[in-house]
Amino acid sequence: MADEDDYMDFEFEPDDSWDSMEYVSNMGGRSRQMMMDVVYSSIINNEYGVIHSLSKRDLKLGAIMHVLEFFEELEEYEKCAKLKRVIDKIKK
C-alpha cells in the first residue's frame, strides 16, 4: 500500500475562479503539442523510412504538410524547414 509521500503533488488547488472547461481545453492543446512533437521527431529521426515507405505518396505528403502547418502556426520555422526538405525529397 502506498503512503501519502508516494503521490505526486501537482499543487492543484482550484478556487472559486477556477474554470474547469478552460483547464480541460488547455490540456487538449498541450496534448496536441506533445503529439505533434512526437510525430515531428519520428519523421525527422526516420527520414529514410518515411521517404521510402510503402504509403501512398499523396497520403504521406498530406500528413507531413499537416504537421508543417501546425508548426508554421507556432512560428517554429526551423522545424518547418526540416519538414519541407522531407516533402521535397518525397516529391522527387
PyMOL Python script that loads the backbone (N, CA, C, O; Angstrom):
from pymol import cmd

cmd.read_pdbstr("""\
ATOM      1  N   MET A   1       0.843  -1.186   0.000  1.00  0.00           N
ATOM      2  CA  MET A   1       0.000   0.000   0.000  1.00  0.00           C
ATOM      3  C   MET A   1       0.885   1.245   0.000  1.00  0.00           C
ATOM      4  O   MET A   1       1.831   1.331   0.783  1.00  0.00           O
ATOM      5  N   ALA A   2       0.587   2.206  -0.869  1.00  0.00           N
ATOM      6  CA  ALA A   2       1.379   3.424  -0.977  1.00  0.00           C
ATOM      7  C   ALA A   2       1.036   4.369   0.154  1.00  0.00           C
ATOM      8  O   ALA A   2      -0.116   4.485   0.572  1.00  0.00           O
ATOM      9  N   ASP A   3       2.082   5.050   0.644  1.00  0.00           N
ATOM     10  CA  ASP A   3       1.786   6.046   1.659  1.00  0.00           C
ATOM     11  C   ASP A   3       1.614   7.415   1.006  1.00  0.00           C
ATOM     12  O   ASP A   3       1.799   7.563  -0.202  1.00  0.00           O
ATOM     13  N   GLU A   4       1.270   8.384   1.789  1.00  0.00           N
ATOM     14  CA  GLU A   4       0.931   9.707   1.278  1.00  0.00           C
ATOM     15  C   GLU A   4       2.090  10.353   0.517  1.00  0.00           C
ATOM     16  O   GLU A   4       1.850  11.121  -0.414  1.00  0.00           O
ATOM     17  N   ASP A   5       3.342  10.061   0.889  1.00  0.00           N
ATOM     18  CA  ASP A   5       4.505  10.658   0.241  1.00  0.00           C
ATOM     19  C   ASP A   5       4.737  10.109  -1.162  1.00  0.00           C
ATOM     20  O   ASP A   5       5.490  10.714  -1.925  1.00  0.00           O
ATOM     21  N   ASP A   6       4.116   8.983  -1.532  1.00  0.00           N
ATOM     22  CA  ASP A   6       4.296   8.387  -2.845  1.00  0.00           C
ATOM     23  C   ASP A   6       3.502   9.099  -3.933  1.00  0.00           C
ATOM     24  O   ASP A   6       3.761   8.883  -5.117  1.00  0.00           O
ATOM     25  N   TYR A   7       2.558   9.929  -3.569  1.00  0.00           N
ATOM     26  CA  TYR A   7       1.729  10.613  -4.551  1.00  0.00           C
ATOM     27  C   TYR A   7       2.394  11.908  -4.989  1.00  0.00           C
ATOM     28  O   TYR A   7       3.021  12.603  -4.190  1.00  0.00           O
ATOM     29  N   MET A   8       2.244  12.222  -6.284  1.00  0.00           N
ATOM     30  CA  MET A   8       2.804  13.465  -6.801  1.00  0.00           C
ATOM     31  C   MET A   8       1.972  14.637  -6.324  1.00  0.00           C
ATOM     32  O   MET A   8       0.749  14.546  -6.213  1.00  0.00           O
ATOM     33  N   ASP A   9       2.639  15.723  -6.049  1.00  0.00           N
ATOM     34  CA  ASP A   9       1.960  16.940  -5.656  1.00  0.00           C
ATOM     35  C   ASP A   9       1.945  17.875  -6.850  1.00  0.00           C
ATOM     36  O   ASP A   9       2.978  18.433  -7.220  1.00  0.00           O
ATOM     37  N   PHE A  10       0.794  18.045  -7.444  1.00  0.00           N
ATOM     38  CA  PHE A  10       0.671  18.900  -8.611  1.00  0.00           C
ATOM     39  C   PHE A  10       0.347  20.345  -8.221  1.00  0.00           C
ATOM     40  O   PHE A  10       0.154  21.195  -9.091  1.00  0.00           O
ATOM     41  N   GLU A  11       0.290  20.617  -6.943  1.00  0.00           N
ATOM     42  CA  GLU A  11      -0.043  21.947  -6.451  1.00  0.00           C
ATOM     43  C   GLU A  11      -1.287  22.478  -7.144  1.00  0.00           C
ATOM     44  O   GLU A  11      -1.321  23.619  -7.606  1.00  0.00           O
ATOM     45  N   PHE A  12      -2.283  21.651  -7.205  1.00  0.00           N
ATOM     46  CA  PHE A  12      -3.537  21.977  -7.876  1.00  0.00           C
ATOM     47  C   PHE A  12      -4.590  22.210  -6.826  1.00  0.00           C
ATOM     48  O   PHE A  12      -5.079  21.270  -6.199  1.00  0.00           O
ATOM     49  N   GLU A  13      -4.934  23.456  -6.636  1.00  0.00           N
ATOM     50  CA  GLU A  13      -5.940  23.815  -5.652  1.00  0.00           C
ATOM     51  C   GLU A  13      -6.930  24.777  -6.292  1.00  0.00           C
ATOM     52  O   GLU A  13      -6.736  25.991  -6.228  1.00  0.00           O
ATOM     53  N   PRO A  14      -7.989  24.254  -6.910  1.00  0.00           N
ATOM     54  CA  PRO A  14      -8.963  25.147  -7.544  1.00  0.00           C
ATOM     55  C   PRO A  14      -9.653  26.041  -6.527  1.00  0.00           C
ATOM     56  O   PRO A  14      -9.949  25.634  -5.403  1.00  0.00           O
ATOM     57  N   ASP A  15      -9.895  27.259  -6.952  1.00  0.00           N
ATOM     58  CA  ASP A  15     -10.633  28.180  -6.098  1.00  0.00           C
ATOM     59  C   ASP A  15     -11.930  28.573  -6.799  1.00  0.00           C
ATOM     60  O   ASP A  15     -12.313  27.953  -7.791  1.00  0.00           O
ATOM     61  N   ASP A  16     -12.593  29.584  -6.295  1.00  0.00           N
ATOM     62  CA  ASP A  16     -13.884  29.989  -6.864  1.00  0.00           C
ATOM     63  C   ASP A  16     -13.769  30.493  -8.303  1.00  0.00           C
ATOM     64  O   ASP A  16     -14.750  30.451  -9.047  1.00  0.00           O
ATOM     65  N   SER A  17     -12.591  30.968  -8.706  1.00  0.00           N
ATOM     66  CA  SER A  17     -12.429  31.495 -10.060  1.00  0.00           C
ATOM     67  C   SER A  17     -11.968  30.426 -11.051  1.00  0.00           C
ATOM     68  O   SER A  17     -11.798  30.717 -12.235  1.00  0.00           O
ATOM     69  N   TRP A  18     -11.766  29.208 -10.586  1.00  0.00           N
ATOM     70  CA  TRP A  18     -11.273  28.125 -11.439  1.00  0.00           C
ATOM     71  C   TRP A  18     -12.315  27.718 -12.458  1.00  0.00           C
ATOM     72  O   TRP A  18     -13.476  27.494 -12.116  1.00  0.00           O
ATOM     73  N   ASP A  19     -11.904  27.623 -13.699  1.00  0.00           N
ATOM     74  CA  ASP A  19     -12.797  27.270 -14.802  1.00  0.00           C
ATOM     75  C   ASP A  19     -12.395  25.891 -15.317  1.00  0.00           C
ATOM     76  O   ASP A  19     -11.387  25.758 -16.012  1.00  0.00           O
ATOM     77  N   SER A  20     -13.162  24.884 -14.987  1.00  0.00           N
ATOM     78  CA  SER A  20     -12.803  23.508 -15.359  1.00  0.00           C
ATOM     79  C   SER A  20     -12.765  23.317 -16.865  1.00  0.00           C
ATOM     80  O   SER A  20     -11.920  22.573 -17.363  1.00  0.00           O
ATOM     81  N   MET A  21     -13.659  23.970 -17.607  1.00  0.00           N
ATOM     82  CA  MET A  21     -13.681  23.812 -19.064  1.00  0.00           C
ATOM     83  C   MET A  21     -12.421  24.417 -19.695  1.00  0.00           C
ATOM     84  O   MET A  21     -11.860  23.851 -20.633  1.00  0.00           O
ATOM     85  N   GLU A  22     -11.989  25.548 -19.186  1.00  0.00           N
ATOM     86  CA  GLU A  22     -10.754  26.161 -19.691  1.00  0.00           C
ATOM     87  C   GLU A  22      -9.563  25.257 -19.385  1.00  0.00           C
ATOM     88  O   GLU A  22      -8.674  25.090 -20.220  1.00  0.00           O
ATOM     89  N   TYR A  23      -9.548  24.676 -18.190  1.00  0.00           N
ATOM     90  CA  TYR A  23      -8.468  23.770 -17.796  1.00  0.00           C
ATOM     91  C   TYR A  23      -8.406  22.577 -18.741  1.00  0.00           C
ATOM     92  O   TYR A  23      -7.326  22.223 -19.212  1.00  0.00           O
ATOM     93  N   VAL A  24      -9.540  21.955 -19.027  1.00  0.00           N
ATOM     94  CA  VAL A  24      -9.605  20.808 -19.924  1.00  0.00           C
ATOM     95  C   VAL A  24      -9.198  21.220 -21.336  1.00  0.00           C
ATOM     96  O   VAL A  24      -8.474  20.486 -22.008  1.00  0.00           O
ATOM     97  N   SER A  25      -9.648  22.367 -21.784  1.00  0.00           N
ATOM     98  CA  SER A  25      -9.294  22.869 -23.108  1.00  0.00           C
ATOM     99  C   SER A  25      -7.785  23.073 -23.222  1.00  0.00           C
ATOM    100  O   SER A  25      -7.186  22.702 -24.231  1.00  0.00           O
ATOM    101  N   ASN A  26      -7.177  23.648 -22.217  1.00  0.00           N
ATOM    102  CA  ASN A  26      -5.730  23.853 -22.217  1.00  0.00           C
ATOM    103  C   ASN A  26      -4.988  22.525 -22.224  1.00  0.00           C
ATOM    104  O   ASN A  26      -3.949  22.393 -22.871  1.00  0.00           O
ATOM    105  N   MET A  27      -5.512  21.552 -21.513  1.00  0.00           N
ATOM    106  CA  MET A  27      -4.890  20.215 -21.509  1.00  0.00           C
ATOM    107  C   MET A  27      -4.885  19.650 -22.922  1.00  0.00           C
ATOM    108  O   MET A  27      -3.888  19.070 -23.351  1.00  0.00           O
ATOM    109  N   GLY A  28      -5.978  19.812 -23.643  1.00  0.00           N
ATOM    110  CA  GLY A  28      -6.062  19.318 -25.009  1.00  0.00           C
ATOM    111  C   GLY A  28      -5.028  19.971 -25.897  1.00  0.00           C
ATOM    112  O   GLY A  28      -4.414  19.300 -26.726  1.00  0.00           O
ATOM    113  N   GLY A  29      -4.825  21.260 -25.742  1.00  0.00           N
ATOM    114  CA  GLY A  29      -3.821  21.973 -26.527  1.00  0.00           C
ATOM    115  C   GLY A  29      -2.432  21.478 -26.234  1.00  0.00           C
ATOM    116  O   GLY A  29      -1.631  21.301 -27.153  1.00  0.00           O
ATOM    117  N   ARG A  30      -2.129  21.253 -24.982  1.00  0.00           N
ATOM    118  CA  ARG A  30      -0.802  20.741 -24.613  1.00  0.00           C
ATOM    119  C   ARG A  30      -0.619  19.325 -25.133  1.00  0.00           C
ATOM    120  O   ARG A  30       0.472  18.958 -25.569  1.00  0.00           O
ATOM    121  N   SER A  31      -1.677  18.528 -25.091  1.00  0.00           N
ATOM    122  CA  SER A  31      -1.588  17.158 -25.594  1.00  0.00           C
ATOM    123  C   SER A  31      -1.335  17.159 -27.097  1.00  0.00           C
ATOM    124  O   SER A  31      -0.556  16.346 -27.595  1.00  0.00           O
ATOM    125  N   ARG A  32      -1.979  18.055 -27.815  1.00  0.00           N
ATOM    126  CA  ARG A  32      -1.775  18.143 -29.264  1.00  0.00           C
ATOM    127  C   ARG A  32      -0.345  18.566 -29.568  1.00  0.00           C
ATOM    128  O   ARG A  32       0.283  18.031 -30.482  1.00  0.00           O
ATOM    129  N   GLN A  33       0.168  19.517 -28.809  1.00  0.00           N
ATOM    130  CA  GLN A  33       1.552  19.960 -28.988  1.00  0.00           C
ATOM    131  C   GLN A  33       2.509  18.795 -28.764  1.00  0.00           C
ATOM    132  O   GLN A  33       3.443  18.592 -29.540  1.00  0.00           O
ATOM    133  N   MET A  34       2.275  18.034 -27.702  1.00  0.00           N
ATOM    134  CA  MET A  34       3.138  16.886 -27.416  1.00  0.00           C
ATOM    135  C   MET A  34       3.041  15.857 -28.532  1.00  0.00           C
ATOM    136  O   MET A  34       4.059  15.307 -28.951  1.00  0.00           O
ATOM    137  N   MET A  35       1.841  15.589 -29.017  1.00  0.00           N
ATOM    138  CA  MET A  35       1.658  14.623 -30.094  1.00  0.00           C
ATOM    139  C   MET A  35       2.385  15.075 -31.353  1.00  0.00           C
ATOM    140  O   MET A  35       3.065  14.275 -31.995  1.00  0.00           O
ATOM    141  N   MET A  36       2.250  16.346 -31.712  1.00  0.00           N
ATOM    142  CA  MET A  36       2.907  16.859 -32.910  1.00  0.00           C
ATOM    143  C   MET A  36       4.430  16.834 -32.759  1.00  0.00           C
ATOM    144  O   MET A  36       5.145  16.582 -33.729  1.00  0.00           O
ATOM    145  N   ASP A  37       4.920  17.089 -31.562  1.00  0.00           N
ATOM    146  CA  ASP A  37       6.361  16.990 -31.324  1.00  0.00           C
ATOM    147  C   ASP A  37       6.856  15.564 -31.540  1.00  0.00           C
ATOM    148  O   ASP A  37       7.931  15.354 -32.101  1.00  0.00           O
ATOM    149  N   VAL A  38       6.075  14.592 -31.097  1.00  0.00           N
ATOM    150  CA  VAL A  38       6.446  13.182 -31.285  1.00  0.00           C
ATOM    151  C   VAL A  38       6.406  12.822 -32.766  1.00  0.00           C
ATOM    152  O   VAL A  38       7.318  12.161 -33.265  1.00  0.00           O
ATOM    153  N   VAL A  39       5.364  13.247 -33.474  1.00  0.00           N
ATOM    154  CA  VAL A  39       5.254  12.968 -34.909  1.00  0.00           C
ATOM    155  C   VAL A  39       6.412  13.620 -35.658  1.00  0.00           C
ATOM    156  O   VAL A  39       7.031  12.996 -36.520  1.00  0.00           O
ATOM    157  N   TYR A  40       6.699  14.867 -35.329  1.00  0.00           N
ATOM    158  CA  TYR A  40       7.816  15.578 -35.956  1.00  0.00           C
ATOM    159  C   TYR A  40       9.125  14.808 -35.746  1.00  0.00           C
ATOM    160  O   TYR A  40       9.869  14.566 -36.697  1.00  0.00           O
ATOM    161  N   SER A  41       9.395  14.432 -34.511  1.00  0.00           N
ATOM    162  CA  SER A  41      10.628  13.690 -34.213  1.00  0.00           C
ATOM    163  C   SER A  41      10.685  12.375 -34.968  1.00  0.00           C
ATOM    164  O   SER A  41      11.744  11.977 -35.453  1.00  0.00           O
ATOM    165  N   SER A  42       9.555  11.705 -35.067  1.00  0.00           N
ATOM    166  CA  SER A  42       9.506  10.435 -35.801  1.00  0.00           C
ATOM    167  C   SER A  42       9.834  10.639 -37.280  1.00  0.00           C
ATOM    168  O   SER A  42      10.552   9.835 -37.875  1.00  0.00           O
ATOM    169  N   ILE A  43       9.315  11.700 -37.864  1.00  0.00           N
ATOM    170  CA  ILE A  43       9.583  11.980 -39.278  1.00  0.00           C
ATOM    171  C   ILE A  43      11.057  12.306 -39.482  1.00  0.00           C
ATOM    172  O   ILE A  43      11.694  11.755 -40.379  1.00  0.00           O
ATOM    173  N   ILE A  44      11.597  13.186 -38.668  1.00  0.00           N
ATOM    174  CA  ILE A  44      12.970  13.650 -38.844  1.00  0.00           C
ATOM    175  C   ILE A  44      13.977  12.556 -38.492  1.00  0.00           C
ATOM    176  O   ILE A  44      14.979  12.386 -39.187  1.00  0.00           O
ATOM    177  N   ASN A  45      13.716  11.822 -37.425  1.00  0.00           N
ATOM    178  CA  ASN A  45      14.660  10.782 -36.994  1.00  0.00           C
ATOM    179  C   ASN A  45      14.590   9.514 -37.830  1.00  0.00           C
ATOM    180  O   ASN A  45      15.481   8.669 -37.743  1.00  0.00           O
ATOM    181  N   ASN A  46      13.543   9.365 -38.640  1.00  0.00           N
ATOM    182  CA  ASN A  46      13.402   8.202 -39.512  1.00  0.00           C
ATOM    183  C   ASN A  46      13.071   8.681 -40.929  1.00  0.00           C
ATOM    184  O   ASN A  46      12.176   8.156 -41.592  1.00  0.00           O
ATOM    185  N   GLU A  47      13.814   9.680 -41.361  1.00  0.00           N
ATOM    186  CA  GLU A  47      13.539  10.304 -42.648  1.00  0.00           C
ATOM    187  C   GLU A  47      13.564   9.290 -43.795  1.00  0.00           C
ATOM    188  O   GLU A  47      12.680   9.300 -44.651  1.00  0.00           O
ATOM    189  N   TYR A  48      14.561   8.428 -43.814  1.00  0.00           N
ATOM    190  CA  TYR A  48      14.666   7.434 -44.886  1.00  0.00           C
ATOM    191  C   TYR A  48      13.417   6.549 -44.917  1.00  0.00           C
ATOM    192  O   TYR A  48      12.848   6.305 -45.981  1.00  0.00           O
ATOM    193  N   GLY A  49      13.002   6.076 -43.757  1.00  0.00           N
ATOM    194  CA  GLY A  49      11.821   5.224 -43.675  1.00  0.00           C
ATOM    195  C   GLY A  49      10.557   5.941 -44.117  1.00  0.00           C
ATOM    196  O   GLY A  49       9.689   5.342 -44.753  1.00  0.00           O
ATOM    197  N   VAL A  50      10.453   7.203 -43.788  1.00  0.00           N
ATOM    198  CA  VAL A  50       9.292   7.993 -44.192  1.00  0.00           C
ATOM    199  C   VAL A  50       9.282   8.174 -45.704  1.00  0.00           C
ATOM    200  O   VAL A  50       8.255   7.973 -46.351  1.00  0.00           O
ATOM    201  N   ILE A  51      10.418   8.552 -46.260  1.00  0.00           N
ATOM    202  CA  ILE A  51      10.512   8.819 -47.695  1.00  0.00           C
ATOM    203  C   ILE A  51      10.254   7.555 -48.510  1.00  0.00           C
ATOM    204  O   ILE A  51       9.584   7.604 -49.542  1.00  0.00           O
ATOM    205  N   HIS A  52      10.780   6.437 -48.052  1.00  0.00           N
ATOM    206  CA  HIS A  52      10.707   5.198 -48.829  1.00  0.00           C
ATOM    207  C   HIS A  52       9.630   4.230 -48.342  1.00  0.00           C
ATOM    208  O   HIS A  52       9.616   3.067 -48.747  1.00  0.00           O
ATOM    209  N   SER A  53       8.737   4.691 -47.486  1.00  0.00           N
ATOM    210  CA  SER A  53       7.672   3.804 -47.004  1.00  0.00           C
ATOM    211  C   SER A  53       6.731   3.451 -48.152  1.00  0.00           C
ATOM    212  O   SER A  53       6.722   4.111 -49.191  1.00  0.00           O
ATOM    213  N   LEU A  54       5.954   2.419 -47.948  1.00  0.00           N
ATOM    214  CA  LEU A  54       5.021   1.961 -48.980  1.00  0.00           C
ATOM    215  C   LEU A  54       3.706   2.747 -48.982  1.00  0.00           C
ATOM    216  O   LEU A  54       2.822   2.489 -49.799  1.00  0.00           O
ATOM    217  N   SER A  55       3.587   3.696 -48.072  1.00  0.00           N
ATOM    218  CA  SER A  55       2.377   4.525 -48.039  1.00  0.00           C
ATOM    219  C   SER A  55       2.241   5.298 -49.342  1.00  0.00           C
ATOM    220  O   SER A  55       3.230   5.638 -49.992  1.00  0.00           O
ATOM    221  N   LYS A  56       0.996   5.567 -49.707  1.00  0.00           N
ATOM    222  CA  LYS A  56       0.763   6.341 -50.927  1.00  0.00           C
ATOM    223  C   LYS A  56       1.400   7.723 -50.791  1.00  0.00           C
ATOM    224  O   LYS A  56       1.322   8.365 -49.744  1.00  0.00           O
ATOM    225  N   ARG A  57       2.021   8.149 -51.859  1.00  0.00           N
ATOM    226  CA  ARG A  57       2.753   9.416 -51.889  1.00  0.00           C
ATOM    227  C   ARG A  57       1.870  10.585 -51.426  1.00  0.00           C
ATOM    228  O   ARG A  57       2.291  11.394 -50.598  1.00  0.00           O
ATOM    229  N   ASP A  58       0.653  10.668 -51.960  1.00  0.00           N
ATOM    230  CA  ASP A  58      -0.235  11.782 -51.607  1.00  0.00           C
ATOM    231  C   ASP A  58      -0.605  11.768 -50.127  1.00  0.00           C
ATOM    232  O   ASP A  58      -0.732  12.827 -49.512  1.00  0.00           O
ATOM    233  N   LEU A  59      -0.778  10.583 -49.550  1.00  0.00           N
ATOM    234  CA  LEU A  59      -1.106  10.490 -48.125  1.00  0.00           C
ATOM    235  C   LEU A  59       0.071  10.943 -47.269  1.00  0.00           C
ATOM    236  O   LEU A  59      -0.109  11.657 -46.282  1.00  0.00           O
ATOM    237  N   LYS A  60       1.287  10.523 -47.653  1.00  0.00           N
ATOM    238  CA  LYS A  60       2.482  10.947 -46.914  1.00  0.00           C
ATOM    239  C   LYS A  60       2.624  12.461 -46.964  1.00  0.00           C
ATOM    240  O   LYS A  60       2.840  13.120 -45.947  1.00  0.00           O
ATOM    241  N   LEU A  61       2.495  12.994 -48.182  1.00  0.00           N
ATOM    242  CA  LEU A  61       2.658  14.439 -48.343  1.00  0.00           C
ATOM    243  C   LEU A  61       1.608  15.203 -47.552  1.00  0.00           C
ATOM    244  O   LEU A  61       1.923  16.205 -46.910  1.00  0.00           O
ATOM    245  N   GLY A  62       0.379  14.748 -47.590  1.00  0.00           N
ATOM    246  CA  GLY A  62      -0.694  15.405 -46.844  1.00  0.00           C
ATOM    247  C   GLY A  62      -0.452  15.380 -45.341  1.00  0.00           C
ATOM    248  O   GLY A  62      -0.665  16.375 -44.649  1.00  0.00           O
ATOM    249  N   ALA A  63      -0.008  14.241 -44.849  1.00  0.00           N
ATOM    250  CA  ALA A  63       0.241  14.112 -43.411  1.00  0.00           C
ATOM    251  C   ALA A  63       1.384  15.022 -42.964  1.00  0.00           C
ATOM    252  O   ALA A  63       1.289  15.694 -41.936  1.00  0.00           O
ATOM    253  N   ILE A  64       2.451  15.038 -43.736  1.00  0.00           N
ATOM    254  CA  ILE A  64       3.592  15.878 -43.369  1.00  0.00           C
ATOM    255  C   ILE A  64       3.236  17.354 -43.503  1.00  0.00           C
ATOM    256  O   ILE A  64       3.669  18.174 -42.693  1.00  0.00           O
ATOM    257  N   MET A  65       2.449  17.697 -44.521  1.00  0.00           N
ATOM    258  CA  MET A  65       2.002  19.088 -44.670  1.00  0.00           C
ATOM    259  C   MET A  65       1.159  19.520 -43.466  1.00  0.00           C
ATOM    260  O   MET A  65       1.247  20.664 -43.020  1.00  0.00           O
ATOM    261  N   HIS A  66       0.354  18.613 -42.952  1.00  0.00           N
ATOM    262  CA  HIS A  66      -0.468  18.911 -41.773  1.00  0.00           C
ATOM    263  C   HIS A  66       0.432  19.255 -40.582  1.00  0.00           C
ATOM    264  O   HIS A  66       0.167  20.209 -39.851  1.00  0.00           O
ATOM    265  N   VAL A  67       1.485  18.479 -40.398  1.00  0.00           N
ATOM    266  CA  VAL A  67       2.422  18.726 -39.299  1.00  0.00           C
ATOM    267  C   VAL A  67       3.152  20.051 -39.535  1.00  0.00           C
ATOM    268  O   VAL A  67       3.315  20.850 -38.613  1.00  0.00           O
ATOM    269  N   LEU A  68       3.586  20.276 -40.774  1.00  0.00           N
ATOM    270  CA  LEU A  68       4.278  21.518 -41.118  1.00  0.00           C
ATOM    271  C   LEU A  68       3.390  22.726 -40.822  1.00  0.00           C
ATOM    272  O   LEU A  68       3.861  23.705 -40.242  1.00  0.00           O
ATOM    273  N   GLU A  69       2.138  22.675 -41.203  1.00  0.00           N
ATOM    274  CA  GLU A  69       1.212  23.788 -40.971  1.00  0.00           C
ATOM    275  C   GLU A  69       1.005  24.039 -39.478  1.00  0.00           C
ATOM    276  O   GLU A  69       0.856  25.183 -39.051  1.00  0.00           O
ATOM    277  N   PHE A  70       0.996  22.970 -38.694  1.00  0.00           N
ATOM    278  CA  PHE A  70       0.868  23.121 -37.241  1.00  0.00           C
ATOM    279  C   PHE A  70       2.034  23.933 -36.694  1.00  0.00           C
ATOM    280  O   PHE A  70       1.836  24.872 -35.923  1.00  0.00           O
ATOM    281  N   PHE A  71       3.248  23.569 -37.093  1.00  0.00           N
ATOM    282  CA  PHE A  71       4.422  24.276 -36.586  1.00  0.00           C
ATOM    283  C   PHE A  71       4.563  25.662 -37.202  1.00  0.00           C
ATOM    284  O   PHE A  71       5.149  26.555 -36.590  1.00  0.00           O
ATOM    285  N   GLU A  72       4.039  25.846 -38.389  1.00  0.00           N
ATOM    286  CA  GLU A  72       4.034  27.167 -39.012  1.00  0.00           C
ATOM    287  C   GLU A  72       3.182  28.126 -38.175  1.00  0.00           C
ATOM    288  O   GLU A  72       3.566  29.279 -37.978  1.00  0.00           O
ATOM    289  N   GLU A  73       2.039  27.663 -37.685  1.00  0.00           N
ATOM    290  CA  GLU A  73       1.173  28.486 -36.833  1.00  0.00           C
ATOM    291  C   GLU A  73       1.879  28.888 -35.541  1.00  0.00           C
ATOM    292  O   GLU A  73       1.625  29.961 -34.994  1.00  0.00           O
ATOM    293  N   LEU A  74       2.764  28.022 -35.062  1.00  0.00           N
ATOM    294  CA  LEU A  74       3.520  28.310 -33.833  1.00  0.00           C
ATOM    295  C   LEU A  74       4.794  29.101 -34.121  1.00  0.00           C
ATOM    296  O   LEU A  74       5.542  29.447 -33.206  1.00  0.00           O
ATOM    297  N   GLU A  75       5.030  29.381 -35.395  1.00  0.00           N
ATOM    298  CA  GLU A  75       6.223  30.093 -35.852  1.00  0.00           C
ATOM    299  C   GLU A  75       7.506  29.356 -35.491  1.00  0.00           C
ATOM    300  O   GLU A  75       8.515  29.978 -35.159  1.00  0.00           O
ATOM    301  N   GLU A  76       7.464  28.033 -35.557  1.00  0.00           N
ATOM    302  CA  GLU A  76       8.648  27.201 -35.340  1.00  0.00           C
ATOM    303  C   GLU A  76       9.222  26.855 -36.719  1.00  0.00           C
ATOM    304  O   GLU A  76       9.098  25.735 -37.214  1.00  0.00           O
ATOM    305  N   TYR A  77       9.855  27.870 -37.309  1.00  0.00           N
ATOM    306  CA  TYR A  77      10.252  27.785 -38.702  1.00  0.00           C
ATOM    307  C   TYR A  77      11.412  26.821 -38.962  1.00  0.00           C
ATOM    308  O   TYR A  77      11.551  26.321 -40.078  1.00  0.00           O
ATOM    309  N   GLU A  78      12.232  26.557 -37.970  1.00  0.00           N
ATOM    310  CA  GLU A  78      13.304  25.574 -38.153  1.00  0.00           C
ATOM    311  C   GLU A  78      12.704  24.185 -38.387  1.00  0.00           C
ATOM    312  O   GLU A  78      13.168  23.436 -39.247  1.00  0.00           O
ATOM    313  N   LYS A  79      11.681  23.855 -37.621  1.00  0.00           N
ATOM    314  CA  LYS A  79      11.002  22.575 -37.821  1.00  0.00           C
ATOM    315  C   LYS A  79      10.323  22.548 -39.185  1.00  0.00           C
ATOM    316  O   LYS A  79      10.341  21.525 -39.871  1.00  0.00           O
ATOM    317  N   CYS A  80       9.724  23.669 -39.579  1.00  0.00           N
ATOM    318  CA  CYS A  80       9.063  23.750 -40.885  1.00  0.00           C
ATOM    319  C   CYS A  80      10.063  23.505 -42.008  1.00  0.00           C
ATOM    320  O   CYS A  80       9.759  22.794 -42.967  1.00  0.00           O
ATOM    321  N   ALA A  81      11.246  24.083 -41.897  1.00  0.00           N
ATOM    322  CA  ALA A  81      12.267  23.922 -42.933  1.00  0.00           C
ATOM    323  C   ALA A  81      12.688  22.460 -43.056  1.00  0.00           C
ATOM    324  O   ALA A  81      12.861  21.955 -44.165  1.00  0.00           O
ATOM    325  N   LYS A  82      12.852  21.785 -41.933  1.00  0.00           N
ATOM    326  CA  LYS A  82      13.238  20.368 -41.969  1.00  0.00           C
ATOM    327  C   LYS A  82      12.129  19.514 -42.578  1.00  0.00           C
ATOM    328  O   LYS A  82      12.401  18.600 -43.356  1.00  0.00           O
ATOM    329  N   LEU A  83      10.887  19.812 -42.226  1.00  0.00           N
ATOM    330  CA  LEU A  83       9.763  19.075 -42.802  1.00  0.00           C
ATOM    331  C   LEU A  83       9.655  19.345 -44.301  1.00  0.00           C
ATOM    332  O   LEU A  83       9.346  18.442 -45.078  1.00  0.00           O
ATOM    333  N   LYS A  84       9.907  20.572 -44.697  1.00  0.00           N
ATOM    334  CA  LYS A  84       9.850  20.937 -46.117  1.00  0.00           C
ATOM    335  C   LYS A  84      10.901  20.165 -46.908  1.00  0.00           C
ATOM    336  O   LYS A  84      10.635  19.747 -48.035  1.00  0.00           O
ATOM    337  N   ARG A  85      12.084  19.970 -46.341  1.00  0.00           N
ATOM    338  CA  ARG A  85      13.128  19.179 -47.025  1.00  0.00           C
ATOM    339  C   ARG A  85      12.670  17.734 -47.235  1.00  0.00           C
ATOM    340  O   ARG A  85      12.938  17.141 -48.279  1.00  0.00           O
ATOM    341  N   VAL A  86      11.985  17.177 -46.251  1.00  0.00           N
ATOM    342  CA  VAL A  86      11.468  15.813 -46.392  1.00  0.00           C
ATOM    343  C   VAL A  86      10.403  15.788 -47.486  1.00  0.00           C
ATOM    344  O   VAL A  86      10.386  14.881 -48.317  1.00  0.00           O
ATOM    345  N   ILE A  87       9.530  16.764 -47.488  1.00  0.00           N
ATOM    346  CA  ILE A  87       8.488  16.853 -48.519  1.00  0.00           C
ATOM    347  C   ILE A  87       9.114  16.921 -49.905  1.00  0.00           C
ATOM    348  O   ILE A  87       8.678  16.221 -50.819  1.00  0.00           O
ATOM    349  N   ASP A  88      10.133  17.757 -50.066  1.00  0.00           N
ATOM    350  CA  ASP A  88      10.797  17.892 -51.359  1.00  0.00           C
ATOM    351  C   ASP A  88      11.430  16.582 -51.810  1.00  0.00           C
ATOM    352  O   ASP A  88      11.423  16.263 -52.999  1.00  0.00           O
ATOM    353  N   LYS A  89      11.977  15.825 -50.864  1.00  0.00           N
ATOM    354  CA  LYS A  89      12.583  14.524 -51.223  1.00  0.00           C
ATOM    355  C   LYS A  89      11.522  13.524 -51.655  1.00  0.00           C
ATOM    356  O   LYS A  89      11.770  12.703 -52.538  1.00  0.00           O
ATOM    357  N   ILE A  90      10.359  13.582 -51.051  1.00  0.00           N
ATOM    358  CA  ILE A  90       9.270  12.679 -51.431  1.00  0.00           C
ATOM    359  C   ILE A  90       8.770  13.032 -52.826  1.00  0.00           C
ATOM    360  O   ILE A  90       8.410  12.145 -53.599  1.00  0.00           O
ATOM    361  N   LYS A  91       8.744  14.317 -53.151  1.00  0.00           N
ATOM    362  CA  LYS A  91       8.232  14.767 -54.433  1.00  0.00           C
ATOM    363  C   LYS A  91       9.163  14.429 -55.596  1.00  0.00           C
ATOM    364  O   LYS A  91       8.722  14.430 -56.745  1.00  0.00           O
ATOM    365  N   LYS A  92      10.422  14.143 -55.331  1.00  0.00           N
ATOM    366  CA  LYS A  92      11.376  13.835 -56.420  1.00  0.00           C
ATOM    367  C   LYS A  92      11.001  12.598 -57.164  1.00  0.00           C
ATOM    368  O   LYS A  92      11.696  12.207 -58.101  1.00  0.00           O
TER     369      LYS A  92
END
""", "prot")
cmd.dss("prot")
cmd.show_as("cartoon", "prot")
cmd.util.cbc("prot")
cmd.orient("prot")
